[in-house]
Amino acid sequence: MKQQNEIKSTILVGGQAVMEGVMMRTPKAYATAVRSPEGAIVTERKEFTSLAKKKKFYGWPVVRGVVSLVESMKIGMETLNFSADIAYPEENKEKAGFWSRAAGVLSTLFAFGLAIVMFLIAPMWITEKLFGLRDSAAAFNISAGIFRILFFLLYLVIISLMKDIRRLFAYHGAEHKTIYAFESGEELTPENIKKYSRFHPRCGTSFLFISMINIIIIYAVLDALVMHLFSTTLTIQMRLLYHIPFIPVVMGLGYEVLKFSSKHLDKWYVAWMAKPGLWLQRITTREPDDSMIECAVAALKTGFGEEWEQYKSGGFVAEAIE
């Protein structure tokens, strides 16, 4: 049993909540398990190897974070669409046409634009127009960063009031608890899984918070450098010209920080740094019921596929997800 638990602890899995279900990523695939209106669990599995493992350049630090973000967004949208088809079949019967696909693209672009306005432009505008902070790169970005975090918190609180989102957050809790139980070498029963925390240090919520802190630091350095080189006072428009292109760098660094912190949580200063992200998960996760945990377990087992039985018997060759 000790050997089996050592093998389990070296395998890292990840996932996300979807509509009435959970998606889990394992070293060689990702799988989605969704509860249908009839009560059955419908699963789908797809083989997957990250580009970071296929080509050396894409596995470089920071670059691999950008690759992981793009891949996660693609997988996330795909599995969300799958879950919506299963969980709400009547609402999705007529969505296959060109115009519905075009509407989906437009809604994604709109969401991206709204995020730019809410989390980049609005904090800058408030800082410059209402507080008059323009001459100090540090003061400007600290102020904008505080407003960015406040807007993010407000956004999370507002959407958490919606019934469907509360269920989504409960499935998010089921995902975290199941991963914790798996990484601890537990038999995956609802009784065993329930005792684990719904707050996980590798959560995307923690990643977003880390990225917001990175934005303050990186943009302050960039602004100071530009102001020094060109001896000019920056406007919002000038800042946006290079702030937006640097978003992938910020995300890539956030990935590296999250990766480092998840491996060194035994150090007090790392555990302290991880606390804000865990606190945020009090909003983005809820306690799941047994049916939600069953979906999370089904997704994890489906993700491992035929190797699940080898894993259970201690014959699985561990491979960590990057």
C-alpha positions as CSV (number, residue, x, y, z in Angstrom):
1,M,0.0,0.0,0.0
2,K,2.9,2.4,0.8
3,Q,4.3,1.9,-2.7
4,Q,0.9,2.6,-4.2
5,N,0.5,5.8,-2.3
6,E,3.9,7.0,-3.3
7,I,3.0,6.4,-7.0
8,K,-0.3,8.3,-6.5
9,S,1.4,11.3,-4.9
10,T,3.6,11.8,-7.9
11,I,0.7,12.0,-10.4
12,L,-0.7,15.5,-10.7
13,V,-4.2,16.0,-12.2
14,G,-6.2,19.1,-12.9
15,G,-9.7,20.0,-14.0
16,Q,-12.5,22.4,-14.0
17,A,-16.2,22.4,-13.3
18,V,-18.6,22.4,-16.3
19,M,-22.4,22.5,-16.6
20,E,-23.7,19.7,-14.3
21,G,-20.4,18.0,-14.3
22,V,-16.6,18.0,-14.1
23,M,-13.7,17.8,-16.5
24,M,-10.5,16.2,-15.4
25,R,-7.1,16.3,-17.1
26,T,-4.7,13.4,-16.6
27,P,-1.2,13.0,-18.0
28,K,-2.4,11.6,-21.3
29,A,-6.0,12.7,-21.8
30,Y,-8.9,14.8,-20.5
31,A,-12.3,13.5,-19.7
32,T,-15.7,15.1,-19.0
33,A,-18.5,13.6,-16.9
34,V,-21.9,15.2,-17.0
35,R,-25.2,14.4,-15.2
36,S,-28.0,14.2,-17.8
37,P,-31.6,15.3,-17.0
38,E,-32.5,11.6,-16.6
39,G,-29.8,11.2,-13.9
40,A,-27.3,9.2,-15.8
41,I,-23.6,10.2,-16.0
42,V,-22.4,10.7,-19.6
43,T,-18.7,10.7,-20.2
44,E,-16.4,11.7,-23.0
45,R,-12.6,11.1,-23.2
46,K,-10.0,12.6,-25.6
47,E,-6.4,11.8,-25.8
48,F,-4.2,14.9,-25.2
49,T,-0.5,15.8,-25.0
50,S,0.5,19.4,-24.4
51,L,2.5,21.2,-27.0
52,A,5.0,21.9,-24.2
53,K,5.9,18.2,-24.1
54,K,6.1,17.9,-27.9
55,K,8.5,20.7,-28.7
56,K,11.3,22.0,-26.5
57,F,10.7,25.7,-27.0
58,Y,7.1,25.5,-25.8
59,G,8.4,23.9,-22.6
60,W,10.6,26.8,-21.6
61,P,9.6,28.7,-18.4
62,V,7.0,31.4,-19.0
63,V,6.4,30.2,-22.6
64,R,4.9,26.9,-21.2
65,G,2.6,29.0,-19.1
66,V,1.2,30.8,-22.1
67,V,0.9,27.5,-23.9
68,S,-1.0,26.0,-20.9
69,L,-3.3,29.0,-20.8
70,V,-4.3,28.7,-24.4
71,E,-4.7,25.0,-24.3
72,S,-6.8,25.2,-21.1
73,M,-9.1,27.9,-22.7
74,K,-9.6,25.7,-25.7
75,I,-10.3,22.5,-23.7
76,G,-12.5,24.5,-21.3
77,M,-14.7,25.9,-24.1
78,E,-14.9,22.5,-25.7
79,T,-15.9,20.7,-22.5
80,L,-18.4,23.4,-21.5
81,N,-20.1,23.1,-24.9
82,F,-20.2,19.3,-24.4
83,S,-21.7,19.6,-20.9
84,A,-24.3,22.1,-22.1
85,D,-25.4,19.6,-24.8
86,I,-25.8,16.9,-22.3
87,A,-27.2,18.8,-19.3
88,Y,-29.6,21.1,-21.3
89,P,-30.4,19.1,-24.5
90,E,-33.7,21.0,-25.3
91,E,-31.9,24.3,-25.2
92,N,-29.1,23.2,-27.6
93,K,-31.0,21.3,-30.3
94,E,-30.8,24.0,-32.9
95,K,-27.3,25.4,-32.2
96,A,-25.3,23.6,-34.9
97,G,-25.8,26.1,-37.8
98,F,-23.4,28.8,-39.1
99,W,-25.2,31.7,-37.4
100,S,-25.2,30.1,-34.0
101,R,-21.4,29.4,-34.4
102,A,-20.9,33.0,-35.5
103,A,-22.9,34.2,-32.5
104,G,-20.7,32.1,-30.2
105,V,-17.5,33.7,-31.7
106,L,-19.0,37.2,-31.3
107,S,-20.0,36.5,-27.7
108,T,-16.5,35.3,-26.9
109,L,-15.0,38.5,-28.4
110,F,-17.5,40.6,-26.5
111,A,-16.6,38.8,-23.2
112,F,-12.9,39.4,-24.0
113,G,-13.6,43.1,-24.7
114,L,-15.6,43.4,-21.5
115,A,-12.8,41.9,-19.5
116,I,-10.3,44.4,-21.0
117,V,-12.6,47.3,-20.1
118,M,-13.4,46.1,-16.6
119,F,-10.0,44.9,-15.5
120,L,-7.6,47.2,-17.5
121,I,-9.3,50.4,-18.8
122,A,-11.7,51.1,-15.9
123,P,-9.0,50.8,-13.1
124,M,-6.7,53.0,-15.1
125,W,-9.4,55.6,-15.8
126,I,-10.4,55.8,-12.1
127,T,-6.7,56.1,-11.0
128,E,-6.0,58.9,-13.5
129,K,-9.2,60.9,-13.7
130,L,-10.5,60.6,-10.2
131,F,-7.2,60.4,-8.2
132,G,-4.9,62.3,-10.6
133,L,-2.1,59.7,-10.3
134,R,0.0,59.9,-13.5
135,D,3.5,60.9,-12.6
136,S,4.5,57.9,-10.5
137,A,4.6,54.5,-12.2
138,A,4.5,52.7,-8.8
139,A,1.6,54.7,-7.3
140,F,-0.4,54.5,-10.6
141,N,-0.2,50.7,-10.9
142,I,-0.7,50.0,-7.2
143,S,-3.9,52.1,-7.3
144,A,-5.1,50.5,-10.6
145,G,-4.2,47.1,-9.2
146,I,-6.3,47.6,-6.1
147,F,-9.3,48.6,-8.1
148,R,-8.7,45.7,-10.5
149,I,-8.8,43.3,-7.5
150,L,-11.9,45.0,-6.1
151,F,-13.7,44.7,-9.4
152,F,-12.7,41.0,-9.6
153,L,-14.1,40.4,-6.1
154,L,-17.3,42.2,-6.9
155,Y,-17.7,40.2,-10.2
156,L,-17.3,36.9,-8.3
157,V,-19.8,37.9,-5.6
158,I,-22.4,39.0,-8.1
159,I,-22.2,35.9,-10.3
160,S,-22.2,33.6,-7.1
161,L,-25.7,34.8,-6.4
162,M,-27.0,33.1,-9.6
163,K,-28.5,29.6,-9.1
164,D,-26.7,28.0,-12.0
165,I,-23.4,29.5,-11.0
166,R,-23.8,28.2,-7.4
167,R,-24.2,24.7,-8.8
168,L,-21.2,25.2,-11.0
169,F,-19.2,26.3,-7.9
170,A,-20.4,23.2,-6.1
171,Y,-19.0,21.0,-8.9
172,H,-15.8,23.0,-8.6
173,G,-15.7,22.0,-5.0
174,A,-16.3,18.3,-6.0
175,E,-13.3,18.6,-8.4
176,H,-11.0,19.9,-5.7
177,K,-12.0,17.4,-3.1
178,T,-11.6,14.5,-5.5
179,I,-8.2,15.7,-6.6
180,Y,-7.1,16.0,-3.0
181,A,-8.3,12.5,-2.2
182,F,-6.6,11.1,-5.2
183,E,-3.3,12.8,-4.4
184,S,-3.5,11.6,-0.9
185,G,-3.9,7.9,-2.0
186,E,-7.5,7.5,-0.8
187,E,-10.0,5.1,-2.2
188,L,-12.3,7.4,-4.2
189,T,-15.6,7.0,-2.3
190,P,-18.0,9.9,-1.5
191,E,-17.4,9.3,2.2
192,N,-13.6,9.5,1.8
193,I,-13.7,12.5,-0.5
194,K,-16.0,14.6,1.6
195,K,-13.5,15.0,4.4
196,Y,-11.0,16.8,2.1
197,S,-10.9,20.6,1.7
198,R,-12.6,22.2,-1.3
199,F,-9.7,24.8,-1.4
200,H,-6.8,23.7,-3.6
201,P,-3.6,25.7,-4.2
202,R,-3.4,24.8,-7.9
203,C,-6.8,26.3,-8.6
204,G,-7.4,28.7,-11.5
205,T,-8.8,31.2,-9.0
206,S,-5.4,31.3,-7.3
207,F,-3.7,31.7,-10.7
208,L,-5.9,34.7,-11.5
209,F,-5.1,36.4,-8.2
210,I,-1.3,35.8,-8.7
211,S,-1.6,37.3,-12.2
212,M,-3.2,40.4,-10.8
213,I,-0.3,40.9,-8.4
214,N,2.1,40.2,-11.2
215,I,0.4,42.9,-13.3
216,I,1.0,45.5,-10.6
217,I,4.7,44.7,-10.5
218,I,5.4,44.2,-14.2
219,Y,3.3,47.2,-15.4
220,A,5.0,49.4,-12.8
221,V,8.4,48.4,-14.1
222,L,7.4,48.9,-17.8
223,D,5.8,52.3,-17.1
224,A,8.9,53.5,-15.2
225,L,11.1,52.3,-18.0
226,V,9.0,54.0,-20.7
227,M,8.8,57.3,-18.7
228,H,12.5,57.3,-18.2
229,L,13.5,56.5,-21.8
230,F,11.0,59.0,-23.4
231,S,10.8,61.6,-20.6
232,T,7.1,61.8,-20.9
233,T,3.9,61.5,-18.8
234,L,1.9,58.5,-19.9
235,T,-1.8,58.5,-20.9
236,I,-4.2,55.6,-20.6
237,Q,-4.0,55.2,-24.4
238,M,-0.2,55.0,-24.4
239,R,-0.2,52.5,-21.5
240,L,-2.6,50.2,-23.3
241,L,-0.3,50.1,-26.4
242,Y,2.1,47.9,-24.5
243,H,0.1,46.7,-21.4
244,I,-2.2,44.6,-23.6
245,P,0.6,42.8,-25.6
246,F,2.3,42.0,-22.2
247,I,-0.7,40.1,-20.9
248,P,0.7,36.7,-22.1
249,V,4.0,37.4,-20.3
250,V,2.0,38.2,-17.1
251,M,0.0,35.0,-17.4
252,G,3.2,33.0,-18.1
253,L,4.9,34.3,-15.0
254,G,1.7,33.6,-13.0
255,Y,1.9,30.0,-14.1
256,E,5.5,29.7,-12.9
257,V,4.6,31.2,-9.5
258,L,1.7,28.9,-9.1
259,K,3.8,25.9,-10.2
260,F,6.5,26.9,-7.7
261,S,4.1,27.5,-4.8
262,S,2.3,24.2,-5.3
263,K,5.6,22.4,-4.9
264,H,6.8,24.3,-1.8
265,L,3.7,24.7,0.3
266,D,5.6,23.1,3.2
267,K,7.6,26.4,3.5
268,W,5.8,28.9,5.7
269,Y,6.4,31.9,3.4
270,V,5.0,30.1,0.4
271,A,2.0,28.9,2.3
272,W,1.4,32.5,3.4
273,M,1.6,33.8,-0.2
274,A,-0.9,31.1,-1.3
275,K,-3.5,32.2,1.3
276,P,-5.3,35.0,-0.7
277,G,-6.0,32.6,-3.6
278,L,-7.4,30.0,-1.1
279,W,-9.5,32.7,0.5
280,L,-11.0,33.6,-2.9
281,Q,-12.0,30.0,-3.3
282,R,-14.5,30.5,-0.5
283,I,-16.5,32.3,-3.2
284,T,-15.7,30.1,-6.3
285,T,-16.3,26.8,-4.6
286,R,-19.2,25.3,-2.6
287,E,-19.7,22.1,-0.7
288,P,-20.8,19.4,-3.2
289,D,-23.4,16.7,-2.7
290,D,-22.7,13.0,-3.4
291,S,-24.0,13.1,-7.0
292,M,-21.5,15.9,-7.8
293,I,-18.7,13.9,-6.3
294,E,-19.7,10.9,-8.4
295,C,-19.3,13.0,-11.5
296,A,-15.8,14.1,-10.5
297,V,-14.7,10.5,-9.8
298,A,-16.2,9.3,-13.1
299,A,-14.3,12.1,-15.0
300,L,-11.0,11.1,-13.2
301,K,-11.4,7.4,-13.9
302,T,-12.4,8.0,-17.5
303,G,-9.4,10.3,-18.0
304,F,-7.1,7.5,-17.0
305,G,-9.0,5.1,-19.1
306,E,-7.6,1.5,-19.2
307,E,-4.6,2.6,-17.1
308,W,-6.9,3.2,-14.1
309,E,-6.9,-0.5,-13.3
310,Q,-3.1,-0.6,-13.6
311,Y,-2.9,2.4,-11.3
312,K,-5.2,0.7,-8.7
313,S,-3.0,-2.3,-8.7
314,G,0.2,-0.3,-8.3
315,G,1.5,-0.8,-11.8
316,F,0.9,2.6,-13.2
317,V,4.0,4.6,-14.3
318,A,3.7,8.0,-12.8
319,E,3.9,11.0,-15.1
320,A,3.3,14.5,-13.8
321,I,1.3,17.1,-15.7
322,E,3.3,20.2,-16.5
